[in-house]
Amino acid sequence: MKKYPLLIAALLTICNWSCSSKQPPSDVEIRGNESRDTLLIPVIDTTLHVGNLIPSNYRGDTLSSALAEQIVYQYFRKKGYWTQEEVPALLLEGDTIKDVVDFLRLHKIDINHNEYTDAIVEYYLAAPMASGHCIQPHKALLIDSNQGYQVEHEDFIPTDYGIDSVSKNIAFGYDYECANHFVRKYLHITIKMGDR
């Protein structure tokens, strides 16, 4: 420090000059931000008829996230999938490898217009220990029936359609292009059962 007092003084002087606030000369015009045309993202407003689902006389547990997760796992186990807990700690080359189902969330919705809540469930179907930022969740409907809640209409909307929220029987979301990280369009999807 004692060896370079002149250098330190010069650096402090330069810093002081460069950081000092100065008013612009009076002949410089200052303009505010001009309004610019922004990219307008289109909104797709559509109705999705999910078929002739038979109204149910279900009497049982009210749908919760835990019950939805249990139903989704049972459904996909019957189809030959593992859950995350069932994936072996070590997978060798000759082992039988199954895809994995991983429940993500449910969005409550009323499709068959009875006292029990239906849902859109989101879940991942991927290889064991898969990772990547463009793996998007699959979606299916979880609807009460006389036999209890059933997984219906797997992938009734594409995996690149994300769901933000649901109000009554309208799903609000977006069509997301993961590879280029942008929203192509916003979605309002009214989901109806048969002619209702």
C-alpha positions as CSV (number, residue, x, y, z in Angstrom):
1,M,0.0,0.0,0.0
2,K,2.8,2.4,0.9
3,K,4.7,1.6,-2.3
4,Y,2.0,2.8,-4.7
5,P,0.4,6.0,-3.2
6,L,0.5,7.8,-6.5
7,L,-1.2,5.0,-8.4
8,I,-4.0,4.7,-5.7
9,A,-4.6,8.4,-5.8
10,A,-4.9,8.3,-9.6
11,L,-7.3,5.4,-9.6
12,L,-9.5,7.1,-6.9
13,T,-9.6,10.3,-9.0
14,I,-10.6,8.4,-12.1
15,C,-13.3,6.5,-10.2
16,N,-14.6,9.8,-8.7
17,W,-14.8,11.5,-12.2
18,S,-16.5,8.5,-13.9
19,C,-19.0,8.0,-11.1
20,S,-20.0,11.6,-10.5
21,S,-23.5,12.5,-11.6
22,K,-23.5,15.1,-14.3
23,Q,-26.5,16.8,-15.9
24,P,-26.5,16.4,-19.7
25,P,-25.7,19.5,-21.7
26,S,-28.7,21.7,-22.5
27,D,-28.5,20.9,-26.2
28,V,-29.0,17.1,-25.6
29,E,-32.6,16.0,-26.0
30,I,-33.8,13.4,-23.5
31,R,-36.7,11.2,-24.7
32,G,-38.8,8.8,-22.8
33,N,-39.4,5.3,-24.0
34,E,-41.5,5.2,-27.1
35,S,-44.3,2.7,-27.3
36,R,-43.4,-0.2,-29.5
37,D,-45.6,-2.8,-31.1
38,T,-45.3,-5.9,-29.0
39,L,-45.7,-9.5,-30.1
40,L,-49.3,-10.4,-29.5
41,I,-49.7,-14.0,-28.5
42,P,-53.0,-15.5,-29.9
43,V,-55.6,-17.1,-27.7
44,I,-57.2,-20.3,-28.8
45,D,-60.7,-20.7,-27.4
46,T,-62.1,-24.1,-28.1
47,T,-64.4,-26.8,-26.8
48,L,-63.3,-30.4,-26.3
49,H,-66.1,-33.0,-26.2
50,V,-64.7,-36.0,-24.3
51,G,-67.3,-38.5,-25.6
52,N,-70.3,-40.2,-24.3
53,L,-69.4,-40.7,-20.7
54,I,-72.1,-42.2,-18.7
55,P,-73.2,-40.2,-15.7
56,S,-72.3,-42.1,-12.5
57,N,-74.0,-42.9,-9.3
58,Y,-70.7,-42.9,-7.4
59,R,-70.8,-42.9,-3.6
60,G,-67.4,-42.8,-2.1
61,D,-64.4,-40.7,-1.1
62,T,-64.1,-37.2,-2.3
63,L,-61.3,-36.7,-4.7
64,S,-58.0,-35.5,-3.2
65,S,-54.5,-35.2,-4.5
66,A,-53.5,-38.3,-2.5
67,L,-56.4,-40.3,-3.9
68,A,-55.7,-39.1,-7.4
69,E,-52.1,-40.2,-7.1
70,Q,-53.1,-43.6,-5.8
71,I,-55.5,-44.1,-8.7
72,V,-53.0,-43.0,-11.3
73,Y,-50.3,-45.3,-10.0
74,Q,-52.7,-48.3,-9.9
75,Y,-53.8,-47.6,-13.4
76,F,-50.3,-47.4,-14.8
77,R,-49.0,-50.4,-12.8
78,K,-51.6,-52.5,-14.6
79,K,-50.2,-51.2,-17.9
80,G,-46.7,-52.3,-16.9
81,Y,-45.1,-49.1,-15.6
82,W,-43.0,-48.6,-12.4
83,T,-43.5,-45.9,-9.9
84,Q,-40.4,-43.9,-8.7
85,E,-40.3,-46.1,-5.6
86,E,-40.2,-49.3,-7.6
87,V,-37.2,-48.4,-9.8
88,P,-34.3,-50.7,-8.8
89,A,-31.3,-48.9,-7.3
90,L,-29.1,-50.6,-9.9
91,L,-30.1,-51.3,-13.4
92,L,-27.9,-53.7,-15.4
93,E,-27.8,-54.2,-19.2
94,G,-29.8,-57.5,-19.2
95,D,-32.5,-56.3,-16.8
96,T,-36.1,-55.7,-17.9
97,I,-36.6,-52.0,-17.8
98,K,-40.0,-50.4,-17.6
99,D,-41.0,-46.8,-18.1
100,V,-41.8,-44.9,-14.9
101,V,-45.0,-43.0,-14.0
102,D,-44.6,-40.0,-11.7
103,F,-47.7,-38.2,-10.5
104,L,-47.4,-34.4,-10.7
105,R,-50.7,-32.6,-9.8
106,L,-54.4,-32.5,-10.3
107,H,-56.7,-29.7,-11.4
108,K,-60.2,-30.2,-10.1
109,I,-62.9,-29.9,-12.7
110,D,-66.6,-30.8,-13.1
111,I,-67.2,-32.9,-16.2
112,N,-70.2,-35.1,-15.5
113,H,-72.1,-32.6,-13.4
114,N,-72.7,-34.4,-10.2
115,E,-71.8,-33.8,-6.6
116,Y,-68.3,-35.4,-7.0
117,T,-65.3,-33.6,-8.4
118,D,-63.5,-34.8,-11.5
119,A,-60.0,-33.8,-12.4
120,I,-57.4,-33.3,-15.0
121,V,-54.3,-35.2,-13.7
122,E,-50.8,-34.4,-14.9
123,Y,-48.1,-37.1,-14.7
124,Y,-44.7,-37.9,-16.2
125,L,-44.1,-41.0,-18.3
126,A,-40.4,-41.5,-18.9
127,A,-37.5,-43.9,-18.7
128,P,-36.1,-44.6,-15.3
129,M,-33.9,-41.7,-14.0
130,A,-34.7,-39.7,-17.1
131,S,-33.9,-36.0,-17.0
132,G,-34.1,-33.0,-19.3
133,H,-35.8,-29.7,-19.4
134,C,-38.2,-30.6,-22.3
135,I,-39.9,-33.6,-20.7
136,Q,-43.4,-32.3,-20.4
137,P,-46.2,-33.9,-18.3
138,H,-48.9,-36.0,-19.9
139,K,-52.6,-35.3,-19.0
140,A,-55.6,-37.5,-18.5
141,L,-59.1,-37.1,-17.1
142,L,-60.0,-38.6,-13.7
143,I,-63.8,-39.1,-13.7
144,D,-66.0,-40.7,-11.1
145,S,-68.0,-43.7,-12.4
146,N,-70.1,-46.4,-10.8
147,Q,-66.9,-48.4,-10.3
148,G,-65.1,-45.5,-8.6
149,Y,-62.7,-43.0,-10.1
150,Q,-61.3,-44.0,-13.5
151,V,-58.5,-42.7,-15.6
152,E,-60.0,-41.7,-18.9
153,H,-58.8,-40.1,-22.1
154,E,-55.0,-40.3,-21.7
155,D,-53.3,-37.5,-23.6
156,F,-56.6,-35.8,-24.5
157,I,-54.5,-32.7,-25.0
158,P,-50.8,-32.7,-26.3
159,T,-48.0,-32.8,-23.8
160,D,-46.8,-29.4,-24.9
161,Y,-50.0,-27.8,-23.7
162,G,-49.5,-26.6,-20.1
163,I,-52.3,-26.0,-17.7
164,D,-52.2,-23.0,-15.4
165,S,-55.6,-23.2,-13.8
166,V,-59.1,-24.6,-14.1
167,S,-62.4,-22.9,-13.4
168,K,-65.5,-25.1,-13.4
169,N,-65.0,-27.0,-16.7
170,I,-62.6,-24.5,-18.5
171,A,-58.9,-25.2,-18.5
172,F,-56.6,-22.2,-18.9
173,G,-53.1,-22.8,-20.2
174,Y,-50.6,-22.3,-23.0
175,D,-49.0,-24.1,-25.9
176,Y,-45.3,-24.1,-25.0
177,E,-42.4,-24.7,-27.4
178,C,-39.9,-26.1,-25.0
179,A,-36.9,-26.3,-27.5
180,N,-37.0,-22.6,-28.2
181,H,-38.5,-21.5,-24.8
182,F,-41.5,-19.5,-25.9
183,V,-45.3,-19.6,-25.6
184,R,-46.9,-20.1,-29.0
185,K,-50.5,-19.4,-27.9
186,Y,-52.7,-19.2,-24.9
187,L,-55.5,-21.7,-24.4
188,H,-59.0,-21.6,-23.1
189,I,-60.3,-25.2,-23.4
190,T,-63.9,-25.9,-22.4
191,I,-64.2,-29.6,-21.6
192,K,-67.7,-31.1,-22.0
193,M,-69.2,-34.6,-21.6
194,G,-71.3,-35.6,-24.6
195,D,-73.9,-33.0,-25.4
196,R,-73.8,-31.2,-22.1
